[in-house]
Amino acid sequence: MLSKRVLRSAAGGSGAALLAAAAALVAVALPAAHATTPPAPPTTPPTPPTTVPTAPPTVPPTTIPPTTPPSQTPTPPPPGSTCSIAYTVKQWHTGFTARITLTTTGQANGWLIRWSQPSGTQTVTRSWNATVTKSGTTYTAASLPSNAQIPSGGGTLTFGFGATWSGANPPPTGFTYNGLACTLR
């Protein structure tokens, strides 16, 4: 309605009035969003958002609680008990593994097996089914909680260890089981 009035009043006037009326109609007819100038395109490509790598969560170190060493003085086997040791070794240039099997008629609640290795050039590197240590030329194998019991009437147990050696690696001697001398078979 407004546009017809504007055009009629402009029609009776000059060309400039007609142009002004037409511009007024365009300004009214177009929404404000279309009347503005579009933004200029960017001159540089958009920068992607930067991500900062995060460090993995810090985990505190685990402390292994110290183990209580087995008693170094288990009770001796009952009188009349016997024991024998089978000692087998697999040896190579600078190392060996040994398997020791005890057969006894005596019971135990914890055990220690000791022996001597005439040459002191061996170093124990690992053991299984016992805690094996060495001091000078004397080895000591102590029971673990899982195999400390030897029932009444005796039984058999097996353990082993790995070691390095240099110079010579002579066979062991003087095996004892909780202080009882054992025969080597």
Secondary structure per residue as TSV (DSSP state, phi and psi in degrees):
chain	resnum	aa	ss	phi	psi
A	1	M	-	360.0	-45.6
A	2	L	H	-62.8	-35.9
A	3	S	H	-66.3	-36.5
A	4	K	H	-66.6	-40.8
A	5	R	H	-65.1	-42.4
A	6	V	H	-63.3	-42.9
A	7	L	H	-67.9	-38.8
A	8	R	H	-65.5	-39.9
A	9	S	H	-72.0	-31.1
A	10	A	H	-76.5	-27.6
A	11	A	H	-65.5	-29.9
A	12	G	T	-82.6	-8.0
A	13	G	S	-104.5	-158.2
A	14	S	-	-81.5	175.9
A	15	G	H	-65.4	-35.3
A	16	A	H	-65.4	-38.8
A	17	A	H	-65.9	-37.6
A	18	L	H	-63.9	-42.3
A	19	L	H	-65.6	-40.2
A	20	A	H	-65.0	-37.7
A	21	A	H	-67.5	-41.3
A	22	A	H	-64.2	-40.6
A	23	A	H	-64.4	-38.3
A	24	A	H	-64.7	-39.8
A	25	L	H	-64.0	-41.7
A	26	V	H	-63.7	-42.4
A	27	A	H	-64.2	-36.6
A	28	V	H	-76.7	-38.4
A	29	A	H	-73.9	-32.7
A	30	L	S	-89.7	137.6
A	31	P	-	-66.6	160.3
A	32	A	H	-62.0	-33.0
A	33	A	H	-63.8	-33.8
A	34	H	H	-82.9	-20.2
A	35	A	H	-79.1	-15.7
A	36	T	S	-88.0	161.6
A	37	T	-	-80.7	134.3
A	38	P	-	-66.0	150.8
A	39	P	-	-67.8	151.3
A	40	A	-	-70.9	144.2
A	41	P	-	-65.4	151.1
A	42	P	-	-66.4	146.6
A	43	T	S	-87.6	-18.5
A	44	T	S	-123.5	150.4
A	45	P	-	-66.2	151.0
A	46	P	-	-64.0	145.8
A	47	T	-	-89.3	126.7
A	48	P	-	-67.5	152.8
A	49	P	-	-64.2	140.2
A	50	T	-	-87.2	141.3
A	51	T	-	-115.0	135.7
A	52	V	-	-97.5	121.0
A	53	P	-	-64.9	141.3
A	54	T	-	-100.6	144.9
A	55	A	-	-75.2	148.6
A	56	P	-	-63.6	154.8
A	57	P	-	-61.1	144.2
A	58	T	-	-83.9	126.2
A	59	V	-	-105.5	126.5
A	60	P	-	-65.7	147.1
A	61	P	-	-64.5	148.6
A	62	T	-	-89.6	129.6
A	63	T	-	-100.3	125.1
A	64	I	-	-83.9	124.3
A	65	P	-	-66.3	146.4
A	66	P	-	-65.5	146.3
A	67	T	-	-94.7	146.3
A	68	T	-	-81.0	123.7
A	69	P	-	-65.5	147.2
A	70	P	-	-64.7	156.1
A	71	S	-	-57.1	133.3
A	72	Q	S	-88.4	3.5
A	73	T	-	-132.7	66.0
A	74	P	-	-65.5	157.8
A	75	T	-	-67.8	143.0
A	76	P	-	-66.3	153.3
A	77	P	-	-61.5	157.4
A	78	P	-	-59.4	154.6
A	79	P	T	-55.3	143.4
A	80	G	T	86.3	-2.2
A	81	S	-	-71.8	152.1
A	82	T	-	-128.0	162.1
A	83	C	E	-151.8	150.7
A	84	S	E	-139.4	153.2
A	85	I	E	-123.7	133.3
A	86	A	E	-108.4	122.4
A	87	Y	E	-118.9	116.2
A	88	T	E	-120.5	142.2
A	89	V	E	-132.6	142.8
A	90	K	E	-117.8	117.7
A	91	Q	E	-120.6	147.1
A	92	W	E	-135.0	-173.9
A	93	H	T	-47.4	-47.7
A	94	T	T	-128.6	16.0
A	95	G	E	-157.1	172.2
A	96	F	E	-160.9	159.4
A	97	T	E	-120.7	143.7
A	98	A	E	-125.9	142.2
A	99	R	E	-120.8	128.4
A	100	I	E	-122.0	127.2
A	101	T	E	-119.3	122.4
A	102	L	E	-100.0	132.1
A	103	T	E	-121.3	125.7
A	104	T	E	-140.0	155.7
A	105	T	S	-99.6	-4.0
A	106	G	S	-98.7	143.4
A	107	Q	-	-83.0	164.4
A	108	A	E	-154.4	150.2
A	109	N	E	-121.8	79.4
A	110	G	S	99.1	140.9
A	111	W	-	-144.2	153.8
A	112	L	E	-130.6	130.3
A	113	I	E	-117.2	125.8
A	114	R	E	-121.1	150.4
A	115	W	E	-156.2	171.0
A	116	S	E	-118.4	143.9
A	117	Q	-	-119.8	109.3
A	118	P	S	-52.8	-30.1
A	119	S	S	-99.7	134.7
A	120	G	-	-93.0	23.9
A	121	T	-	-91.8	6.6
A	122	Q	-	-92.7	148.8
A	123	T	E	-131.9	120.7
A	124	V	E	-69.6	130.7
A	125	T	E	-110.9	-25.5
A	126	R	E	-163.7	163.9
A	127	S	E	-151.3	162.9
A	128	W	E	-142.9	145.4
A	129	N	S	62.0	12.8
A	130	A	S	-168.7	162.5
A	131	T	E	-100.2	111.9
A	132	V	E	-106.1	127.3
A	133	T	E	-128.5	164.9
A	134	K	E	-139.7	136.6
A	135	S	E	-136.7	113.9
A	136	G	T	64.7	-118.1
A	137	T	T	-107.6	8.4
A	138	T	E	-104.8	127.4
A	139	Y	E	-99.9	147.6
A	140	T	E	-134.8	127.7
A	141	A	E	-113.4	123.0
A	142	A	E	-111.9	144.6
A	143	S	-	-63.6	157.3
A	144	L	-	-101.1	162.5
A	145	P	G	-56.6	-31.1
A	146	S	G	-75.8	-17.6
A	147	N	G	-134.4	24.8
A	148	A	-	-74.4	-25.2
A	149	Q	E	-88.3	124.4
A	150	I	E	-115.0	120.4
A	151	P	-	-69.0	167.2
A	152	S	T	-57.9	134.0
A	153	G	T	96.4	-10.1
A	154	G	-	93.2	-168.6
A	155	G	E	171.2	-168.0
A	156	T	E	-128.2	140.8
A	157	L	E	-140.0	150.6
A	158	T	E	-131.0	138.8
A	159	F	E	-145.8	173.9
A	160	G	E	-157.1	172.9
A	161	F	E	-155.6	160.6
A	162	G	E	-116.5	147.7
A	163	A	E	-152.9	161.6
A	164	T	E	-105.4	160.7
A	165	W	-	-150.7	160.2
A	166	S	-	-145.5	155.3
A	167	G	S	78.1	-86.0
A	168	A	-	-139.6	156.4
A	169	N	-	-136.7	71.9
A	170	P	-	-70.1	161.2
A	171	P	-	-67.2	153.7
A	172	P	-	-74.9	162.7
A	173	T	E	-142.6	166.1
A	174	G	E	65.5	46.5
A	175	F	E	-70.8	137.6
A	176	T	E	-131.7	149.5
A	177	Y	E	-121.8	110.3
A	178	N	T	48.8	40.0
A	179	G	T	89.8	-10.1
A	180	L	E	-88.4	126.0
A	181	A	E	-66.7	134.3
A	182	C	-	-111.3	151.3
A	183	T	E	-87.6	146.5
A	184	L	E	-96.1	123.2
A	185	R	-	-111.5	360.0
